[in-house]
Amino acid sequence: MKGFSGMFRYSLVLIAVIFTAVTINIQAIKLGYSIEREEKEIKNLLSRNKYISKRINDCKAPKNVEMAASHMGLKYPEPYSIVMMDKNAENGSGGKFGWLAKIFRFQFGKTPKAG
């Protein structure tokens, strides 16, 4: 009987080793499929990124911006409606009045009161 119990133990160890090897193999196959799926997703995202970047560059092209602006009803400003700012007004050190006050004075012909 002693030989039978030793053989039984070895059989159990052999079965456990085989079971472990099969489990590891199955996990490796699942991991391989998971990696393949992620690689496809990366390729898809890179392709979409390239497409979107191209679309952004197309939209930023001056001729396309002008075309979109004309479809929205925008037009170039009349020369009298353009307000030029001096450098002091841009820095916020425009003296007695700020840049906004200068615009109102220019547009409405009034000199704002200092407050």
trRosetta pair geometry for C-beta under 8 A, 3 or more apart (Angstrom, degrees):
i j d omega theta_ij theta_ji phi_ij phi_ji
1 4 5.4 -54 -155 34 45 114
1 5 6.4 39 153 -17 74 103
2 5 6.1 -55 -149 35 33 105
2 6 6.6 31 154 -16 65 108
3 6 5.8 -56 -148 38 33 111
3 7 6.2 32 154 -18 66 109
4 7 5.7 -57 -147 39 30 111
4 8 6.2 35 152 -24 65 106
5 8 5.3 -48 -144 33 34 117
5 9 6.5 39 153 -22 63 100
6 9 5.7 -50 -151 32 32 111
6 10 6.5 29 152 -14 64 105
7 10 5.7 -53 -148 39 34 110
7 11 6.2 38 151 -23 65 106
8 11 5.6 -53 -148 34 31 114
8 12 6.5 33 152 -20 64 103
9 12 5.7 -53 -151 34 32 110
9 13 6.4 30 152 -17 65 105
10 13 5.6 -52 -146 37 34 111
10 14 6.1 36 153 -20 66 106
11 14 5.6 -53 -146 38 30 112
11 15 6.2 31 154 -19 65 106
12 15 5.7 -54 -145 38 30 111
12 16 6.2 32 154 -20 64 106
13 16 5.7 -54 -148 37 30 112
13 17 6.4 31 153 -19 65 105
14 17 5.8 -53 -147 36 31 110
14 18 6.3 29 155 -16 64 107
15 18 5.7 -54 -145 39 31 110
15 19 6.1 33 154 -20 65 108
16 19 5.7 -53 -144 38 29 113
16 20 6.3 31 155 -20 63 106
17 20 5.7 -54 -147 36 29 112
17 21 6.4 30 154 -20 64 106
18 21 5.7 -54 -147 36 31 111
18 22 6.3 30 155 -18 65 106
19 22 5.8 -55 -147 37 29 110
19 23 6.3 31 153 -20 64 108
20 23 5.7 -55 -146 37 30 112
20 24 6.3 30 155 -18 65 106
21 24 5.8 -54 -147 37 30 110
21 25 6.3 31 153 -20 63 107
22 25 5.6 -55 -148 37 31 113
22 26 6.4 32 153 -19 65 105
23 26 5.8 -53 -148 35 30 110
23 27 6.4 28 154 -16 64 107
24 27 5.8 -56 -148 39 31 111
24 28 6.3 34 152 -22 65 106
25 28 5.6 -53 -147 34 31 113
25 29 6.5 31 153 -18 63 104
26 29 5.8 -54 -151 35 32 111
26 30 6.5 32 151 -17 65 105
27 30 5.6 -52 -147 38 34 112
27 31 6.2 35 153 -20 66 107
28 31 5.6 -53 -145 38 30 113
28 32 6.4 37 152 -24 63 104
29 32 5.6 -51 -149 32 32 115
29 33 6.7 30 154 -15 64 102
30 33 5.9 -55 -152 37 32 109
30 34 6.3 33 150 -20 65 107
31 34 5.5 -53 -146 37 33 115
31 35 6.3 36 154 -20 66 103
32 35 5.8 -52 -147 35 30 110
32 36 6.4 31 153 -19 63 106
33 36 5.6 -53 -147 37 33 113
33 37 6.3 35 153 -21 65 105
34 37 5.7 -53 -148 35 31 112
34 38 6.5 29 153 -16 64 106
35 38 5.8 -56 -148 38 32 110
35 39 6.3 34 153 -21 66 106
36 39 5.7 -53 -147 35 31 113
36 40 6.6 33 153 -18 63 103
37 40 5.8 -53 -153 34 32 112
37 41 6.5 33 148 -20 64 105
38 41 5.4 -52 -148 35 36 114
38 42 6.4 40 151 -22 66 101
39 42 5.6 -48 -148 33 33 113
39 43 6.6 35 152 -18 63 102
40 43 5.7 -52 -150 36 34 112
40 44 6.3 35 151 -20 65 106
41 44 5.5 -53 -148 37 32 114
41 45 6.3 30 154 -17 66 106
42 45 5.8 -56 -145 39 30 108
42 46 6.2 31 155 -19 65 107
43 46 5.8 -55 -146 37 29 111
43 47 6.3 31 154 -20 64 107
44 47 5.7 -56 -150 35 29 112
44 48 6.4 27 153 -16 64 106
45 48 5.6 -52 -145 38 33 111
45 49 6.2 38 153 -23 65 105
46 49 5.5 -51 -145 35 31 114
46 50 6.4 34 154 -20 63 103
47 50 5.8 -53 -150 34 30 111
47 51 6.5 30 151 -18 63 106
48 51 5.6 -55 -148 37 33 113
48 52 6.1 29 155 -17 68 107
49 52 5.9 -55 -143 39 29 107
49 53 6.2 32 156 -21 64 107
50 53 5.8 -54 -146 36 28 112
50 54 6.5 29 154 -19 62 106
51 54 5.8 -57 -153 35 29 111
51 55 6.5 28 151 -18 65 106
52 55 5.5 -52 -148 37 35 113
52 56 6.3 38 152 -22 66 102
53 56 5.7 -51 -148 33 32 112
53 57 6.4 30 154 -15 64 105
54 57 5.8 -56 -149 39 31 109
54 58 6.3 34 151 -21 65 106
55 58 5.5 -52 -147 36 32 113
55 59 6.3 30 155 -18 65 106
56 59 5.8 -57 -149 37 30 109
56 60 6.3 24 154 -16 65 109
57 60 5.8 -58 -143 39 31 108
57 61 7.0 53 152 -44 61 89
58 61 5.9 -35 -162 -2 35 116
58 64 6.1 91 157 -42 67 168
59 64 5.9 -125 -137 119 31 139
59 65 7.5 82 165 -71 57 75
59 68 7.8 32 -154 -34 81 150
60 64 7.6 46 55 65 17 120
60 65 7.1 9 -159 -52 29 114
61 64 4.5 74 69 12 94 108
61 65 6.9 -167 87 -11 44 86
62 65 5.6 -55 -144 35 33 112
62 66 6.3 32 159 -17 67 104
63 66 5.8 -53 -150 37 32 111
63 67 6.4 33 151 -20 64 107
64 67 5.5 -51 -144 36 34 113
64 68 6.3 34 156 -18 66 104
65 68 5.9 -55 -147 38 30 109
65 69 6.2 31 153 -20 64 108
66 69 5.6 -55 -146 37 31 113
66 70 6.4 28 157 -18 65 105
67 70 5.9 -55 -148 36 30 107
67 71 6.5 31 152 -19 63 105
68 71 5.6 -54 -150 35 34 112
68 72 6.5 26 153 -14 65 107
69 72 5.8 -61 -150 40 32 106
69 74 4.1 -69 -178 65 89 124
69 75 8.0 158 143 -66 104 26
70 73 7.7 60 -175 -68 33 15
70 74 6.8 -89 -76 61 31 72
70 75 7.5 65 -110 -87 70 64
77 81 4.7 -123 -178 80 109 115
77 82 5.6 127 107 -63 134 86
78 81 4.8 82 60 4 84 107
78 82 7.9 -148 90 -18 47 83
79 82 6.2 -51 -159 15 39 113
83 103 5.5 49 177 -122 166 88
83 106 5.7 123 -125 94 113 154
83 107 7.5 -48 -77 -56 131 93
85 89 4.6 -123 -170 81 98 128
85 90 5.6 109 128 -56 129 88
85 99 5.9 10 -134 -142 124 117
85 102 7.5 111 -122 92 79 139
86 89 5.2 96 57 5 72 103
86 90 7.6 -137 99 -7 40 88
86 94 7.5 122 69 -120 101 99
87 90 5.7 -54 -153 32 38 113
87 91 6.6 30 155 -14 69 107
88 91 5.9 -61 -150 39 34 107
88 93 5.4 -88 -164 86 82 78
88 94 4.8 124 126 -102 94 57
88 95 6.8 36 145 -19 139 87
89 92 7.9 46 180 -69 32 23
89 94 4.1 44 -97 -89 60 129
89 98 7.4 105 -148 178 80 46
89 99 4.0 109 177 -95 103 93
89 102 5.9 -67 -117 25 140 154
90 99 7.0 73 -74 -82 35 143
91 94 7.7 153 62 -46 75 70
92 98 7.0 -10 -143 -133 63 97
92 99 7.6 -69 -96 -15 49 107
94 97 6.3 -55 113 85 115 57
94 98 5.7 118 48 -132 126 31
94 99 5.9 153 -29 -59 155 65
94 102 6.6 -97 171 -32 152 133
96 114 5.4 -71 -179 -90 104 127
97 101 3.8 -115 -176 91 111 138
97 102 5.8 138 112 -53 119 76
97 105 7.2 49 141 -21 166 138
97 112 5.9 120 -122 61 130 113
97 114 7.0 -114 -71 -89 78 83
98 101 5.2 100 55 9 66 102
98 102 7.3 -124 106 -6 38 91
99 102 5.5 -54 -151 34 36 114
99 103 6.6 39 151 -22 66 100
100 103 5.7 -49 -153 30 36 112
100 104 6.6 32 151 -14 66 103
101 104 5.8 -54 -150 38 35 109
101 105 6.2 37 152 -21 67 106
101 112 4.5 -100 -156 34 108 146
102 105 5.6 -52 -145 37 32 113
102 106 6.2 34 154 -21 65 106
103 106 5.7 -57 -149 36 30 111
103 107 6.1 18 158 -12 67 111
104 107 5.9 -59 -138 43 30 103
104 108 5.7 -12 176 18 68 116
104 110 7.3 -38 138 64 90 94
104 112 6.2 59 85 -51 124 120
105 108 6.9 -71 -126 55 17 83
105 109 7.4 35 180 -139 51 5
105 110 6.1 -110 -123 80 61 50
105 111 5.5 39 -129 -106 119 43
105 112 6.0 -101 -65 -10 100 85
106 109 8.0 10 178 -67 16 42
